[in-house]
């Protein structure tokens, strides 16, 4: 009778070991997933902040486009436009040579 009881105890210990190992495995896996989600969330927050800043800059640009002086400045600088009677000045950069 004694031998049968020892055998049963070994199976019980093995079962407890496997059960504890499984719970540890689950816990480590969940912590890994949580860490990944936190990193992704932080990256998304940073991207959101950058997009908000870009949105603010675009809204300011939109407001500035209602000012005729600003539109004239853009036309002169970006398009190279001149008023009638003005002589255009074209600079040659070293990169174009």
C-alpha positions as CSV (number, residue, x, y, z in Angstrom):
1,X,0.0,0.0,0.0
2,X,2.8,2.4,0.8
3,X,4.2,2.1,-2.8
4,X,1.0,3.0,-4.4
5,X,0.7,6.2,-2.3
6,X,4.3,7.3,-3.3
7,X,3.4,6.8,-6.9
8,X,0.3,9.0,-6.5
9,X,2.2,11.8,-4.8
10,X,4.7,11.9,-7.7
11,X,1.9,12.3,-10.2
12,X,0.4,15.1,-8.1
13,X,3.7,16.9,-7.9
14,X,4.2,16.5,-11.6
15,X,0.7,17.9,-12.2
16,X,1.4,20.9,-9.9
17,X,4.7,21.6,-11.6
18,X,3.1,21.5,-15.1
19,X,0.2,23.7,-13.9
20,X,2.6,26.3,-12.4
21,X,4.8,26.2,-15.5
22,X,1.8,26.9,-17.6
23,X,0.7,29.8,-15.5
24,X,4.2,31.3,-15.6
25,X,4.2,30.9,-19.4
26,X,0.9,32.7,-19.7
27,X,2.0,35.5,-17.4
28,X,5.3,36.1,-19.3
29,X,3.4,36.0,-22.6
30,X,0.9,38.5,-21.4
31,X,3.6,40.8,-20.1
32,X,5.3,40.7,-23.4
33,X,2.1,41.6,-25.2
34,X,1.4,44.5,-22.8
35,X,4.9,45.8,-23.3
36,X,4.4,45.7,-27.1
37,X,1.1,47.4,-26.8
38,X,2.6,50.2,-24.6
39,X,5.4,50.8,-27.1
40,X,2.9,51.0,-30.0
41,X,0.7,53.3,-28.0
42,X,3.6,55.6,-27.2
43,X,4.6,55.7,-30.9
44,X,1.0,56.5,-31.8
45,X,0.8,59.3,-29.3
46,X,4.0,60.8,-30.7
47,X,2.7,60.6,-34.2
48,X,-0.6,62.2,-33.1
49,X,1.3,65.1,-31.5
50,X,3.3,65.6,-34.7
51,X,0.2,65.6,-36.8
52,X,-1.5,68.1,-34.5
53,X,1.5,70.4,-34.9
54,X,1.4,70.0,-38.6
55,X,-2.3,70.8,-38.6
56,X,-1.8,73.9,-36.6
57,X,0.9,75.1,-39.0
58,X,-1.4,74.4,-41.9
59,X,-4.2,76.3,-40.3
60,X,-1.9,79.3,-39.8
61,X,-0.8,79.1,-43.4
62,X,-4.5,79.0,-44.5
63,X,-5.2,82.2,-42.4
64,X,-2.1,83.8,-43.9
65,X,-3.3,83.1,-47.5
66,X,-6.1,85.6,-46.9
67,X,-3.5,88.4,-46.7
68,X,-2.7,89.9,-50.1
69,X,0.8,90.8,-49.1
70,X,1.6,87.2,-48.1
71,X,0.2,85.9,-51.4
72,X,2.4,88.4,-53.3
73,X,5.4,87.3,-51.3
74,X,4.8,83.7,-52.1
75,X,4.2,84.5,-55.8
76,X,7.5,86.4,-55.9
77,X,9.6,83.8,-54.0
78,X,8.2,80.5,-55.2
79,X,6.9,81.3,-58.7
80,X,9.4,84.1,-59.7
81,X,6.7,86.5,-60.7
82,X,7.4,90.2,-61.0
83,X,5.2,93.3,-61.2
84,X,4.9,95.1,-64.5
85,X,8.0,97.4,-65.0
86,X,10.2,95.4,-62.6
87,X,13.3,93.7,-63.7
88,X,13.6,90.1,-62.6
89,X,16.7,89.0,-60.7
90,X,17.7,85.4,-61.3
91,X,20.5,84.0,-59.1
92,X,22.6,81.2,-60.3
93,X,23.6,78.7,-57.7
94,X,26.7,76.6,-57.8
95,X,24.6,73.4,-57.8
96,X,23.1,74.3,-61.2
97,X,26.5,74.6,-62.9
